[in-house]
Amino acid sequence: MKISLRLTSMAMLMSALSGVSLAAAPQNYYQNIDNSNATTLKQSLHIIIKGHTKIPYTSSSTDTWDVLEKADENPDNNSQVVDVYKNAVYTKVGGGNTNYNREHSWPKSYGFPKDGSQNLAYTDLHHLFISNSSYNSSRNNKPYARCNSASCSTKTTDVNNNRGGSSSEVNLTMGSGPLDGIWQTWPGRRGDVARALMYLAVRYEGGTNANGFVEPDLILTDDRSKIEASKTGGNEAVAYMGLKTVLIQWHKDDPVDDFERRRNDVIFQYQGNRNPFIDHPEFAACIFESDCSGVGAGTGTGGGDTGGGDTGSSDATPWINELHYDNNGSDVNEGVEIAGAAGVDLSGWQLVAYNGNGGAAYKTISLSGTLADQQSGFGTKFFAMSGLQNGGPDGIALVDNTGKLVQFLSYEGTFTATDGAAQGQSSTAIPVSETSSTAVGHALQLTGSGSKYSDFTWQVTASTYNQVNAGQSFNGGTPVTEPVVEETFFEMNSVSAIPDNSAMTSTLDVDNSTTSGTATVNVNISHTYRGDISLVLTSPTGAQYQLKNFNGSDSADNVVESYTVNLSASLKGTWQLRVQDHYNQDVGSLNAWSIKIN
C-alpha cells in the first residue's frame, strides 16, 4: 500500500511542478530587512525565513525524496537527478535505492541527529542534496575544508550539464570526523554547499519557532574542537560546523547559477521559505565578514535589479561586442565576444543562451579571465559557445558574478525570457542577422567609437575574435584595477607523529601581506599526557611566540586550543610550529594546525 500511495504522491508532485521555471522571490519578500550592520541583517533575515513547513523525511505522502528529486532534477532530462558530489545523473526512483541517497550538508550528527515532528533542521531541504551513495559515505561527517596534503584521496566527477569530468573538477578528502576530517567539494558545487550552511546559520538562531518548538542555534566556525563538541548523539541547543573561512571563500569562488536558483524556487514552493544567500549573494559578506557596503535596501525581488539591452551602466561594465551563430554549411566557431574596461575580471560571469520559442534558457557557459588593455583602456575576450540556435528569434544574456542581468540581446526578433536571470525581461533586438548563406568567418559586430554599448552600432563583417572590431574605436576608458583579496585562513592538516621525549617541527606557508593586528592559531594534538607538551611558534621573520609551556602536573589528554598572537611584521612566508614532548613514555600526534588572520 505504501508503494501505491508513494507513486500517487509522486505523480501529483510531478504534475504540480511540471511547469516550474526560475522565479524571483515574491514581491517584497525581503522588504523588511535591516542592513544597518551584520547583526541587524542577520536578525531581520531570520525573522523572514524562520517560519517554514516541515516536510517529512520519509513518508507515503509527499516527503523529502519527492521534493529533492525535483529540486536536484537534471536540467537536460527531467526523468533524472544530478548528484551534488559526483555530478552523476541517475533515473529518478522516488525513494531509497542503491545509487543515490540524501546528503545532509550540515551533518545531522552535529546538533540535530534525532528526527521528529519538532526537529525542523533534520529535514530542512535547503541543506539536503541528492548524493551518490558511495561519495556521501566517504564524506560522512567531515567538515568542509581545503585538502592541501599529497595524501588527499581524489573523488572524480562525471561530465554533465557542461561541467565536471576534468582533472581539476574533483573532490578531495582525507581523515575522518571533526578533528582531522576534510572534504573539499569540487569547484562546481562549492558555492552550493557553502550557501546551504550559511542559510542554516541564519535560519536556526536558538529559541523557539513559530510553532513553539525549541530549535538549535547553528553556528559556523573555524574551531574544529567546537565542531567535535557538537557531536553528542543528541539534539543540542548550540551546535557548530565549518570551516567558516573556507565556506566564505567557496561562496565567492563559485557564484550562484541557474541550477541553484531553480532549486531554491522548488524548495520554496514546499517549505515556504527561501535561501537568502541564493537570492542575494551580497548578504554573505555583511553577515559573515561584517562588510555591508554591498548591501542595498530590501527590494523583495530576490535577484537584484535587472537590465535590458543597454544597461546604462558605467564604462567599467562589460557588454556583448561580437556574436556568431549561423553560417553557410555546418556552423563553425560559434560564440560571443565580451568587451569592457581593461582589468575587469570575468570570473563568475556567465553567458546564457535563450530559446525564443518559449523563452527558456537552453545553454549556460561560465566565463573567466581578465580583459586586457587592447586600446585606450579597453579590451575584448571571446568565448566559444557551440550549438547556438538559429531558428529565430533566439537570444543571449550576459550575467555578472552576483547573478545580476547585465544585458539581454536577441537576433532575428524579440521575445520575453521565462526563466533564469532574464526572467520577465524583453530582449533588445540586434538589427542585423546571420543566415544559412552567411560566409564562414563572418560575425555580427559592433562598430563605431565610444566607451559603452550604446555608443556603437551593429554590422555583419569578418570576425575579429579577441581583437577590437573592424571599424571600432574605444575612447575615454580607465583601466579597472581589481582589488586583491588575500586569503586569511591557512591550515596544515597532514598528521605527524610527535617523537617521545623529543621535538618535531611542522611548517605552514602563509601568503598574506598583513603586518599588524592579531592572528588566531588553532592547534589540534592527540596526546596521552598534554602537560608534557610545549608549543613554540616562529614567524618568517624569526619572531617567536610561546603558545604553551611544559606543565608536568597537567595529566589530561590532548591539546585542542586556540591561541591569539599579536602581529608586528609581515605574515608572508613559512611559519614553524615546534612541538616538544618533555618526558618519556608518551604517545601523540599533531593532527592539524592553522593560522587565521583576524
C-alpha positions in Angstrom: 0.0 0.0 0.0 2.8 2.4 0.8 4.3 1.9 -2.7 1.0 2.7 -4.3 0.5 5.8 -2.2 4.0 7.0 -2.9 3.5 6.5 -6.7 0.3 8.5 -6.5 2.1 11.2 -4.5 4.9 11.4 -7.0 2.5 11.7 -9.9 0.7 14.6 -8.2 4.1 16.2 -7.4 5.4 15.9 -10.9 2.1 17.3 -12.3 2.3 20.2 -9.8 5.9 21.0 -10.7 5.9 20.3 -14.4 5.8 24.0 -15.2 8.4 25.1 -12.6 10.8 27.6 -14.0 13.2 30.1 -12.4 11.4 32.7 -10.5 12.4 35.6 -8.2 11.3 35.8 -4.6 7.7 37.1 -4.1 7.3 40.9 -4.3 8.5 42.5 -1.0 9.8 39.2 0.4 12.9 41.0 1.6 11.4 44.4 2.2 11.8 44.3 6.0 15.5 43.6 6.1 17.6 45.9 8.3 21.0 46.2 6.7 22.4 48.7 9.2 25.0 46.1 10.2 25.8 42.4 10.3 23.7 41.8 13.4 20.6 43.6 12.3 20.7 42.0 8.8 21.0 38.5 10.3 18.2 39.1 12.8 15.9 40.5 10.2 16.6 37.7 7.7 16.0 35.1 10.5 12.5 36.6 11.1 11.7 36.3 7.4 12.8 32.7 6.8 12.2 31.1 10.2 8.6 30.1 9.7 8.6 27.1 7.3 6.7 23.9 6.7 8.4 20.7 7.8 8.4 18.2 5.0 8.5 14.6 6.4 11.9 12.9 5.9 10.3 9.7 4.6 6.5 9.2 4.2 3.9 7.6 2.0 2.8 11.2 1.2 5.0 14.0 -0.1 8.4 13.8 1.6 12.0 14.9 1.1 12.6 12.3 -1.6 9.8 13.8 -3.7 10.9 17.4 -3.4 14.7 16.7 -3.7 14.1 14.7 -6.9 12.6 17.8 -8.4 15.0 20.3 -6.8 18.0 18.4 -8.0 16.5 17.5 -11.3 18.8 17.1 -14.3 18.1 20.2 -16.5 18.8 18.1 -19.6 16.4 15.3 -18.7 13.5 15.7 -16.2 13.4 12.0 -15.5 16.8 12.1 -13.9 18.5 13.7 -10.9 22.1 15.2 -10.6 24.0 14.4 -7.5 26.0 17.1 -5.6 29.4 15.5 -5.3 30.0 13.2 -8.3 27.9 15.2 -10.7 26.5 11.9 -11.9 22.9 11.5 -13.2 20.5 8.8 -12.2 17.0 7.9 -13.2 14.5 9.0 -10.5 13.4 6.2 -8.2 11.1 8.1 -5.8 12.7 6.7 -2.7 15.6 4.7 -1.2 17.9 3.0 -3.7 21.5 1.8 -4.1 22.6 4.6 -6.4 21.9 7.8 -4.5 20.6 9.0 -1.2 20.1 12.2 0.8 23.1 14.2 1.9 22.9 16.4 5.0 25.5 19.1 4.0 25.5 20.1 7.7 26.0 16.6 9.1 22.9 15.8 11.3 25.3 14.3 13.9 26.4 17.9 14.7 23.4 19.2 16.7 20.2 17.5 15.4 20.7 13.7 14.9 17.2 12.7 16.1 14.4 13.3 13.7 10.9 14.1 15.0 8.0 16.5 14.5 9.8 19.2 16.4 13.2 18.9 14.7 12.9 21.1 11.6 16.7 21.2 10.9 16.8 17.4 10.2 14.6 17.6 7.2 15.3 21.2 6.1 15.5 20.8 2.3 17.8 23.8 1.8 20.7 21.8 3.1 19.7 18.4 1.8 21.1 17.2 -1.6 20.8 14.2 -3.8 24.2 12.5 -3.5 25.9 9.4 -4.9 25.7 6.9 -2.0 29.4 6.0 -2.0 30.5 9.6 -2.1 28.1 10.5 0.7 29.6 7.7 2.8 33.1 8.9 2.1 32.2 12.5 3.1 30.4 11.2 6.2 30.6 14.0 8.8 33.9 15.6 7.7 33.9 19.4 7.9 34.3 21.3 4.6 38.0 22.3 4.3 40.9 22.6 1.9 42.9 19.5 1.3 46.5 20.6 0.8 48.3 17.3 1.5 49.6 14.9 -1.1 47.8 12.2 1.0 44.4 13.5 -0.1 42.2 11.0 -1.8 40.6 12.1 -5.1 36.9 11.6 -5.8 36.3 12.3 -9.5 33.3 13.8 -11.2 31.3 13.0 -14.3 30.7 15.3 -17.2 27.1 16.5 -17.1 25.4 19.9 -17.8 28.6 21.3 -19.4 30.7 20.8 -16.3 32.6 18.1 -14.4 35.0 15.4 -15.5 38.3 17.3 -15.7 41.3 16.7 -13.5 40.7 20.0 -11.7 37.0 19.3 -11.1 37.4 16.7 -8.3 36.5 16.3 -4.7 39.4 15.8 -2.2 39.3 14.1 1.1 41.3 12.7 4.0 41.0 11.8 7.7 37.8 11.3 9.5 35.5 13.1 11.9 35.6 16.7 13.1 39.2 16.9 14.2 41.2 15.8 11.2 38.5 15.0 8.6 38.5 17.0 5.4 36.0 17.2 2.5 36.9 19.6 -0.3 33.9 19.8 -2.6 34.6 20.0 -6.3 34.6 23.6 -7.8 31.2 23.4 -9.5 29.2 22.9 -6.3 31.4 24.5 -3.6 29.2 27.6 -3.5 26.1 25.5 -3.3 27.1 23.8 0.0 28.6 27.0 1.4 25.3 28.9 0.9 23.4 25.9 2.3 25.3 26.1 5.6 25.1 29.9 5.6 21.3 29.6 5.4 21.3 27.2 8.4 23.4 29.6 10.4 20.7 32.3 9.9 17.6 30.1 9.9 18.4 28.5 13.3 19.2 31.0 16.0 18.0 29.0 19.0 14.9 29.9 21.0 11.5 28.7 19.7 10.0 28.7 16.3 6.5 29.8 15.2 5.1 26.5 16.5 6.7 26.9 19.9 9.3 24.2 19.2 12.8 24.6 20.7 15.4 25.0 17.9 19.2 24.8 17.9 21.5 27.7 17.4 23.6 26.6 14.5 26.9 28.5 14.2 29.7 28.4 11.6 33.3 28.3 13.0 36.9 27.5 12.1 37.4 25.8 15.5 37.3 22.1 15.0 37.1 21.4 18.7 33.7 23.2 18.8 32.5 21.0 15.9 33.7 17.9 17.8 31.8 19.0 20.9 28.6 19.3 18.9 28.6 15.5 18.3 27.0 14.2 21.4 24.4 11.8 20.0 21.6 14.1 21.0 19.8 17.2 19.8 21.7 20.2 21.1 20.8 23.8 22.0 24.0 25.0 20.3 26.0 23.3 17.5 28.9 24.2 15.2 30.0 23.3 11.7 32.6 24.7 9.3 35.1 25.6 8.3 33.7 29.1 8.2 36.6 30.8 6.4 36.7 28.1 3.7 32.9 28.3 3.2 33.1 32.1 2.8 35.8 31.7 0.1 33.8 29.0 -1.7 30.8 31.3 -1.8 33.0 33.8 -3.6 34.7 31.3 -5.9 31.5 29.6 -7.1 28.8 32.1 -7.7 25.0 31.3 -7.8 23.9 29.7 -11.1 20.6 28.8 -12.7 20.6 25.3 -11.2 20.8 26.7 -7.7 18.2 29.3 -8.4 15.8 26.7 -9.7 16.5 24.6 -6.6 15.7 27.5 -4.4 12.4 28.0 -6.2 11.3 24.4 -5.9 12.0 24.2 -2.2 10.2 27.5 -1.6 7.1 26.0 -3.1 7.0 23.3 -0.5 8.8 24.6 2.6 7.6 28.2 2.2 10.9 29.9 2.8 13.9 30.8 0.7 17.7 30.7 1.0 18.6 34.4 1.0 22.2 33.8 0.0 21.0 32.5 -3.3 18.6 35.4 -3.9 21.1 38.0 -2.5 24.7 36.7 -2.5 25.9 40.0 -1.2 24.3 39.3 2.2 27.1 36.8 3.0 29.9 39.4 3.2 27.7 41.5 5.5 26.7 38.8 7.9 29.9 36.6 8.0 32.6 39.3 7.3 30.9 42.4 8.6 31.3 44.1 5.2 27.8 45.6 4.5 29.0 48.0 1.8 27.5 46.0 -1.0 24.0 45.5 0.6 21.3 47.8 -0.7 17.8 48.3 0.6 15.5 45.4 0.5 13.7 45.2 -2.8 11.8 42.0 -2.4 12.8 40.9 -5.9 15.2 38.2 -4.8 17.6 38.8 -7.7 18.6 42.5 -7.6 17.9 45.0 -10.4 17.9 43.7 -13.9 18.5 45.5 -17.2 17.7 45.1 -20.8 19.9 45.6 -23.9 21.7 48.7 -22.8 22.0 48.8 -19.0 23.1 52.4 -18.9 25.9 51.3 -16.6 29.4 52.8 -16.1 32.2 52.4 -18.6 33.7 49.5 -16.5 30.6 47.3 -17.2 31.3 44.7 -19.9 29.0 44.2 -22.9 28.4 41.8 -25.8 30.6 43.0 -28.6 30.5 40.3 -31.2 28.3 37.3 -31.9 28.3 34.4 -34.4 25.6 31.7 -34.6 24.9 30.8 -38.2 26.9 30.4 -41.5 26.9 28.5 -44.8 27.1 24.8 -44.3 27.8 23.4 -40.8 28.1 26.1 -38.2 31.6 26.7 -37.0 33.3 28.9 -34.4 30.1 29.9 -32.8 30.4 32.1 -29.8 30.3 35.5 -28.1 32.9 38.2 -27.6 32.8 40.4 -24.5 34.3 43.9 -24.3 34.8 46.3 -21.5 37.3 48.2 -19.4 40.7 46.7 -19.1 41.3 44.9 -15.8 37.7 43.7 -15.3 37.8 40.1 -14.0 35.1 38.0 -15.7 35.4 35.1 -13.2 32.0 34.0 -12.1 30.2 35.8 -15.1 28.0 33.8 -17.4 26.6 33.8 -20.9 23.1 32.2 -21.1 21.5 31.2 -24.4 17.8 31.6 -24.6 15.3 29.9 -27.0 12.8 32.4 -28.3 10.2 29.7 -28.8 9.0 29.6 -25.2 11.6 31.9 -23.7 13.6 29.3 -21.7 17.3 29.1 -21.2 18.9 26.2 -23.0 22.7 26.6 -22.5 24.9 28.4 -20.0 28.7 28.8 -20.0 30.9 30.2 -17.3 33.4 33.0 -18.1 36.9 33.5 -16.8 39.9 35.7 -17.4 40.6 39.4 -17.2 40.1 41.9 -20.0 43.5 43.1 -21.3 44.2 46.7 -22.3 44.0 46.4 -26.1 43.1 50.1 -26.9 42.6 53.2 -24.7 41.9 51.3 -21.5 39.5 48.7 -23.1 39.8 45.1 -24.2 37.9 42.1 -25.6 37.7 38.4 -24.9 35.9 35.7 -27.0 34.1 32.7 -25.6 33.3 29.7 -27.8 29.6 28.7 -27.4 28.8 25.8 -29.8 25.2 24.8 -30.6 23.7 28.3 -30.6 20.2 28.1 -32.1 19.4 29.9 -35.3 15.7 29.4 -35.8 14.9 32.9 -34.7 14.2 34.6 -32.5 16.8 33.5 -30.0 18.9 35.4 -27.6 22.0 35.8 -25.3 22.1 37.1 -21.8 25.2 38.4 -20.1 25.1 37.8 -16.3 27.6 39.2 -13.8 29.2 37.3 -10.9 26.4 38.2 -8.5 23.8 36.8 -10.7 22.6 40.2 -11.9 21.5 40.5 -15.5 23.7 42.9 -17.4 22.5 42.6 -20.9 19.8 40.6 -22.8 20.1 40.7 -26.6 18.3 38.7 -29.3 18.7 38.1 -33.0 16.0 37.7 -35.7 13.3 39.1 -33.5 12.4 39.8 -29.9 10.8 37.7 -27.1 10.4 37.6 -23.3 12.5 35.3 -21.1 10.6 32.9 -18.9 13.4 31.8 -16.6 16.9 32.5 -15.4 18.4 35.9 -14.7 16.5 37.4 -17.6 13.1 36.1 -16.5 10.3 38.6 -17.4 12.7 40.7 -19.4 12.0 41.6 -23.1 15.1 41.2 -25.3 16.7 44.0 -27.2 16.9 43.0 -30.9 20.2 43.2 -32.8 19.1 44.9 -36.1 21.2 42.7 -38.3 21.3 38.9 -38.6 23.1 35.9 -40.0 21.6 33.3 -42.3 22.5 30.0 -43.8 24.1 31.9 -46.6 26.5 33.9 -44.3 30.1 33.3 -45.3 32.2 31.2 -42.9 34.4 33.5 -40.9 31.9 36.4 -40.5 30.0 37.5 -37.4 27.8 40.3 -36.0 30.0 43.0 -34.7 29.7 46.4 -33.0 31.3 49.3 -34.9 31.8 53.0 -34.2 33.6 55.0 -31.5 32.8 55.1 -27.8 33.2 53.7 -24.3 29.9 51.8 -23.7 27.5 49.5 -25.6 25.0 52.2 -26.6 27.8 54.2 -28.4 28.2 51.5 -31.1 26.1 50.1 -34.0 25.8 46.5 -35.3 27.2 45.2 -38.7 27.9 41.9 -40.4 31.6 41.6 -41.3 34.6 39.4 -41.0 35.1 38.1 -37.4 37.9 39.5 -35.3 37.7 37.4 -32.1 39.8 38.6 -29.2 40.5 41.9 -31.0 39.0 45.3 -31.3 36.4 45.0 -34.1 36.9 46.4 -37.6 35.7 50.0 -37.6 35.5 50.1 -33.8 37.4 52.6 -31.7 37.5 52.7 -27.9 38.0 56.0 -26.1 37.9 57.5 -22.7 38.4 54.3 -20.8 40.0 54.0 -17.4 41.5 50.5 -16.8 40.0 48.8 -13.8 42.2 47.6 -11.0 40.6 44.7 -9.3 41.1 44.7 -5.6 43.4 42.0 -4.4 41.5 39.7 -2.0 44.0 37.9 0.1 43.2 34.6 1.9 43.0 34.9 5.7 43.0 31.2 6.7 45.8 28.8 6.3 45.9 25.2 7.5 48.2 22.3 7.8 46.2 19.1 8.1 48.9 16.4 7.5 49.1 14.2 10.6 52.6 13.9 12.1 53.8 11.7 15.0 55.3 13.5 18.0 58.5 11.7 19.0 58.6 10.5 22.6 60.7 12.8 24.8 61.8 14.8 21.8 60.6 17.5 19.4 59.3 17.9 15.9 58.6 20.9 13.7 55.7 21.5 11.3 55.7 24.2 8.7 52.9 26.2 7.2 53.2 28.6 4.2 51.2 31.8 4.6 50.5 34.1 1.6 49.2 37.3 3.2 50.9 40.7 3.5 49.2 41.7 6.7 51.8 43.4 9.0 49.8 44.2 12.1 46.8 43.2 14.2 46.2 39.7 15.6 46.0 36.2 14.4 44.4 33.1 15.9 46.5 29.9 15.9 44.4 26.7 16.3 46.3 23.6 17.3 44.9 20.0 17.4 47.1 17.4 19.1 46.3 13.9 20.3 48.5 13.0 23.3 48.4 10.8 26.4 49.8 13.5 28.7 49.3 17.0 27.5 51.3 18.6 30.3 54.5 17.3 28.8 53.9 19.3 25.6 55.2 22.7 24.9 54.5 24.8 21.8 56.6 27.5 20.2 55.5 29.3 17.0 58.2 31.0 14.9 57.3 33.6 12.2 59.0 34.1 8.9 61.0 37.0 10.4 62.2 34.9 13.3 59.8 36.3 16.0 58.8 33.6 18.5 55.6 33.1 20.3 55.4 30.7 23.3 51.9 29.2 22.9 52.1 26.6 25.6 54.6 25.8 28.4 55.6 22.4 29.8 53.4 21.7 32.9 54.2 18.3 34.4 51.2 18.4 36.7 48.6 18.6 33.8 47.8 14.9 33.2 44.9 15.4 30.9 44.9 14.1 27.3 45.2 16.1 24.0 45.8 19.7 23.2 42.9 21.3 21.3 43.4 25.0 21.8 43.2 28.4 20.2 45.9 31.0 20.8 45.9 34.7 19.9 49.2 36.3 18.8 50.0 39.9 18.2 51.5 40.6 14.8 54.4 43.0 14.4 55.7 42.1 10.9 54.6 40.6 7.6 52.9 37.2 7.9 54.1 36.3 4.4 56.4 33.3 4.3 56.9 30.0 6.2 55.7 29.7 9.8 57.1 26.9 12.0 55.3 25.2 14.9 57.7 23.4 17.2 56.1 20.7 19.3 58.2 19.2 22.1 57.5 16.3 24.4 59.4 16.8 27.6 59.1 13.4 29.1 59.3 9.7 28.0 56.6 7.0 27.7 54.1 9.4 25.9 52.3 8.8 22.6 50.9 11.6 20.5 50.5 13.2 17.1 50.0 16.7 15.6 46.7 16.3 13.7 46.3 19.8 12.3 47.2 23.4 13.0 46.1 26.7 11.4 46.6 30.4 11.3 43.6 32.8 10.8 44.2 36.5 10.4 41.7 38.4 12.4 
